[in-house]
């Protein structure tokens, strides 16, 4: 599981007063940005942003995710963004995910406190030609300048993000019919935890493109190496019996639970060659129900 956002912790600043590397600084009215070395949540630096006192002033930086990853790869996939925000006033600073059409954003809800905030999961539309992360502090409709700090962002594919600083070795994954009968999974590189949108698009006679959503479902892929034979036998039996399972994802005190079944046309776990023939490897494909 890889943070998909470049310089998400704002540690890299070639020019300390023009914006962090990999991000573009813009906005409306009076505004500035600077590298903050003292008031940080993680690492050595945070992004400090200020907007002026005039109504409608805002300070805004953005990172184009589609510049790092091909937009064809991003379309139809679901992503979630989390990060630390501090602002001198509630509901004046936010982080956001946006494509051509829809923005998913989340404001700070408390003042003068570092607060972890997360957007709702966002599925990139099939007609998208941009996918962007935005960070904003704004005066909105009333006068009065505001200062905000941002730090430790994380962007992942799927419907879950851990608070930063994090180490995925501290995240536990368990699979089973219940918590008591679950087994621990140790994912290998390439794990995906996703939420997929069932939809289609149609173009009307007047040229407008309309999208129709039918719902969402969870779909994950968990590669595993060196699984004990006893656990592999259980996983394969769940696949064969089409058992209804729960995937437990625990980070610190928080556990996310997803209802799922093991899919696929072939048995997910297979025996490894000698000298590790008492161990199994494979990819466990999960879909929600």
C-alpha positions as CSV (number, residue, x, y, z in Angstrom):
1,X,0.0,0.0,0.0
2,X,1.7,3.1,-1.3
3,X,0.9,6.8,-0.6
4,X,0.0,8.0,-4.1
5,X,0.6,11.7,-3.4
6,X,4.1,13.1,-4.1
7,X,5.6,15.2,-1.3
8,X,2.5,14.6,0.8
9,X,4.3,15.5,4.0
10,X,5.6,18.9,2.6
11,X,9.2,18.1,3.4
12,X,10.5,19.2,0.0
13,X,10.7,23.0,-0.7
14,X,13.1,24.2,-3.4
15,X,11.7,27.7,-2.9
16,X,10.3,28.1,0.7
17,X,7.9,30.9,-0.1
18,X,6.4,29.7,-3.4
19,X,5.0,26.3,-2.5
20,X,6.2,22.8,-1.7
21,X,7.7,20.8,-4.6
22,X,5.2,19.0,-6.7
23,X,2.4,21.5,-5.7
24,X,1.1,24.6,-7.4
25,X,0.3,27.7,-5.4
26,X,-2.6,30.0,-6.5
27,X,-5.8,31.6,-5.1
28,X,-7.7,34.9,-5.1
29,X,-7.0,38.2,-3.5
30,X,-4.4,38.6,-0.7
31,X,-2.6,35.3,0.0
32,X,0.7,33.8,0.9
33,X,2.4,30.4,1.6
34,X,5.5,29.5,3.4
35,X,7.5,26.5,4.7
36,X,6.8,26.1,8.4
37,X,9.7,24.6,10.4
38,X,8.3,25.1,14.0
39,X,4.6,24.4,14.1
40,X,4.4,20.9,12.5
41,X,2.4,17.7,13.1
42,X,4.8,15.2,11.4
43,X,8.3,15.4,10.0
44,X,10.3,18.7,9.8
45,X,8.0,21.0,7.9
46,X,4.3,21.9,7.4
47,X,2.7,24.0,4.8
48,X,1.5,27.4,6.3
49,X,-1.1,29.3,4.3
50,X,-2.9,32.6,4.8
51,X,-5.7,34.3,3.0
52,X,-6.6,38.0,3.2
53,X,-9.4,39.9,4.9
54,X,-11.4,40.7,1.9
55,X,-14.6,38.6,1.3
56,X,-13.8,35.8,-1.1
57,X,-10.0,35.7,-0.6
58,X,-8.5,32.3,-0.5
59,X,-5.1,30.6,-0.6
60,X,-4.9,27.4,-2.5
61,X,-2.4,24.7,-3.5
62,X,-3.0,21.7,-5.6
63,X,-1.2,18.6,-6.8
64,X,-2.1,16.8,-10.1
65,X,-2.2,13.1,-9.4
66,X,-2.8,12.5,-13.1
67,X,0.7,13.9,-13.8
68,X,2.2,11.0,-11.8
69,X,-0.2,8.3,-13.0
70,X,-1.8,7.9,-16.4
71,X,-5.4,9.2,-16.4
72,X,-6.5,6.0,-18.1
73,X,-5.3,4.0,-15.1
74,X,-7.1,6.4,-12.7
75,X,-10.5,6.4,-14.4
76,X,-13.1,4.2,-12.6
77,X,-10.9,3.7,-9.5
78,X,-11.8,4.9,-6.0
79,X,-9.5,6.9,-3.8
80,X,-9.5,8.5,-0.4
81,X,-7.5,11.4,1.1
82,X,-6.7,12.1,4.7
83,X,-4.5,14.7,6.4
84,X,-3.8,17.0,9.3
85,X,-5.3,20.5,9.4
86,X,-4.9,23.3,11.8
87,X,-6.8,26.6,11.3
88,X,-7.5,29.6,13.5
89,X,-11.2,29.3,12.8
90,X,-13.5,26.3,12.3
91,X,-14.8,25.5,8.8
92,X,-12.3,27.8,6.9
93,X,-9.7,25.2,5.8
94,X,-10.3,22.0,3.8
95,X,-8.6,19.2,1.8
96,X,-10.3,17.9,-1.4
97,X,-10.2,15.4,-4.2
98,X,-11.6,16.5,-7.6
99,X,-11.9,15.5,-11.2
100,X,-13.6,17.3,-14.0
101,X,-17.1,17.2,-12.4
102,X,-17.2,16.5,-8.7
103,X,-15.2,17.6,-5.7
104,X,-15.1,15.6,-2.4
105,X,-13.9,17.9,0.4
106,X,-13.8,18.0,4.1
107,X,-13.4,21.1,6.3
108,X,-11.8,21.4,9.7
109,X,-14.5,21.5,12.4
110,X,-12.5,22.9,15.4
111,X,-10.3,25.9,15.7
112,X,-6.7,26.2,17.0
113,X,-6.2,22.4,17.1
114,X,-4.4,19.9,14.9
115,X,-7.3,17.8,13.5
116,X,-7.2,14.6,11.3
117,X,-9.7,14.9,8.5
118,X,-10.7,12.5,5.7
119,X,-12.7,12.9,2.5
120,X,-15.4,10.5,1.5
121,X,-14.1,8.0,-1.0
122,X,-14.1,9.3,-4.6
123,X,-14.5,7.3,-7.8
124,X,-12.9,9.0,-10.8
125,X,-15.4,9.4,-13.6
126,X,-14.7,7.6,-16.9
127,X,-14.6,11.0,-18.8
128,X,-12.1,12.6,-16.4
129,X,-8.9,14.1,-17.8
130,X,-7.7,15.4,-14.4
131,X,-7.5,14.1,-10.9
132,X,-6.3,16.6,-8.4
133,X,-5.7,17.0,-4.6
134,X,-6.6,20.5,-3.3
135,X,-5.7,22.3,-0.1
136,X,-7.5,25.5,0.7
137,X,-7.9,28.2,3.4
138,X,-10.6,30.8,2.6
139,X,-12.5,33.8,3.9
140,X,-15.6,32.7,2.0
141,X,-18.4,35.3,2.2
142,X,-17.4,37.2,5.3
143,X,-14.4,39.4,5.8
144,X,-11.4,38.5,8.0
145,X,-8.1,36.8,7.2
146,X,-7.3,33.2,8.3
147,X,-4.2,31.2,8.8
148,X,-4.0,27.4,8.3
149,X,-1.3,24.7,8.5
150,X,-1.4,21.4,6.6
151,X,0.8,18.3,7.2
152,X,1.0,14.6,6.7
153,X,-1.4,13.9,3.9
154,X,-2.0,10.4,2.6
155,X,-3.8,9.4,-0.6
156,X,-4.7,5.7,-1.1
157,X,-6.7,3.7,-3.6
158,X,-9.7,2.3,-1.8
159,X,-12.0,3.4,1.0
160,X,-9.6,3.7,4.0
161,X,-6.6,5.8,5.0
162,X,-4.5,5.6,8.2
163,X,-3.6,8.6,10.3
164,X,0.0,9.8,9.6
165,X,2.7,9.1,10.7
166,X,2.0,5.5,10.0
167,X,3.8,2.2,9.3
168,X,1.8,-0.4,7.5
169,X,3.6,-3.0,9.5
170,X,1.4,-1.7,12.4
171,X,-1.8,-2.3,10.4
172,X,-3.5,-5.7,11.0
173,X,-5.6,-7.5,8.4
174,X,-7.8,-10.4,9.5
175,X,-10.2,-12.5,7.4
176,X,-12.9,-14.9,8.6
177,X,-16.6,-15.5,9.2
178,X,-16.3,-13.8,12.6
179,X,-13.5,-12.0,14.5
180,X,-13.1,-15.0,16.7
181,X,-12.7,-17.4,13.8
182,X,-10.6,-15.1,11.6
183,X,-7.0,-15.6,10.5
184,X,-4.2,-13.0,10.2
185,X,-3.1,-12.0,6.7
186,X,0.3,-10.6,5.9
187,X,-0.1,-8.8,2.6
188,X,2.7,-8.7,0.0
189,X,3.4,-5.9,-2.4
190,X,0.5,-4.9,-4.7
191,X,-2.4,-5.1,-2.2
192,X,-5.5,-3.2,-3.2
193,X,-8.4,-2.2,-1.0
194,X,-11.0,-0.7,-3.3
195,X,-14.6,0.5,-3.7
196,X,-16.0,0.4,-7.2
197,X,-18.9,2.3,-8.7
198,X,-21.5,0.6,-10.9
199,X,-22.4,3.1,-13.5
200,X,-22.7,3.9,-17.2
201,X,-22.8,7.0,-19.4
202,X,-25.1,8.0,-22.2
203,X,-24.9,10.9,-24.6
204,X,-28.2,12.7,-25.3
205,X,-29.3,14.0,-28.6
206,X,-28.3,17.6,-27.5
207,X,-24.7,16.4,-27.0
208,X,-24.8,16.4,-23.2
209,X,-23.2,13.4,-21.4
210,X,-25.2,11.9,-18.6
211,X,-24.0,9.4,-16.0
212,X,-26.1,6.9,-14.2
213,X,-25.0,5.3,-10.9
214,X,-26.4,1.9,-9.8
215,X,-24.5,1.5,-6.6
216,X,-21.1,0.6,-5.2
217,X,-19.3,-2.6,-4.1
218,X,-16.0,-3.4,-2.4
219,X,-13.4,-5.3,-4.4
220,X,-10.0,-6.0,-3.0
221,X,-6.9,-8.1,-3.9
222,X,-4.6,-9.4,-1.2
223,X,-1.4,-11.1,-2.3
224,X,0.1,-13.4,0.3
225,X,3.5,-15.2,0.5
226,X,4.5,-18.0,2.9
227,X,1.1,-18.6,4.4
228,X,1.1,-21.7,6.8
229,X,-0.5,-24.8,5.3
230,X,-3.2,-24.8,8.0
231,X,-4.3,-21.2,7.2
232,X,-4.1,-21.9,3.4
233,X,-6.4,-24.9,3.8
234,X,-9.0,-22.7,5.6
235,X,-8.8,-20.0,2.9
236,X,-9.2,-22.5,0.2
237,X,-12.2,-24.1,2.0
238,X,-13.8,-20.6,2.3
239,X,-13.4,-20.2,-1.5
240,X,-14.8,-23.6,-2.3
241,X,-17.8,-23.2,0.0
242,X,-18.4,-19.6,-1.1
243,X,-18.4,-18.6,2.6
244,X,-19.6,-15.1,3.6
245,X,-16.6,-13.5,5.3
246,X,-15.5,-10.3,7.1
247,X,-12.3,-8.4,6.4
248,X,-11.1,-6.6,9.5
249,X,-8.6,-3.8,8.9
250,X,-7.2,-2.4,12.2
251,X,-5.0,0.7,12.6
252,X,-4.5,1.8,16.2
253,X,-7.8,1.9,18.0
254,X,-9.9,1.9,14.8
255,X,-11.1,-1.3,13.0
256,X,-12.9,-1.1,9.6
257,X,-15.0,-4.1,8.7
258,X,-15.9,-5.2,5.2
259,X,-18.4,-7.9,4.3
260,X,-16.9,-10.0,1.4
261,X,-16.5,-13.4,-0.3
262,X,-13.5,-14.9,-2.0
263,X,-14.0,-14.9,-5.7
264,X,-12.0,-16.2,-8.7
265,X,-12.2,-19.3,-10.9
266,X,-9.3,-21.1,-9.3
267,X,-8.3,-22.0,-5.7
268,X,-6.5,-18.9,-4.3
269,X,-3.7,-20.5,-2.4
270,X,-1.1,-22.9,-3.9
271,X,1.8,-24.8,-2.4
272,X,5.3,-23.3,-2.7
273,X,8.2,-25.4,-4.1
274,X,10.9,-26.9,-1.9
275,X,12.4,-26.1,0.5
276,X,9.3,-24.1,1.5
277,X,6.8,-26.8,0.6
278,X,5.0,-26.4,3.9
279,X,4.0,-22.9,2.9
280,X,1.5,-21.5,0.4
281,X,1.3,-18.4,-1.7
282,X,-1.4,-16.7,-3.8
283,X,-3.7,-13.8,-4.3
284,X,-7.0,-13.6,-2.4
285,X,-9.6,-11.8,-4.5
286,X,-12.4,-10.4,-2.4
287,X,-15.7,-8.8,-3.4
288,X,-18.3,-7.2,-1.2
289,X,-21.8,-8.6,-0.9
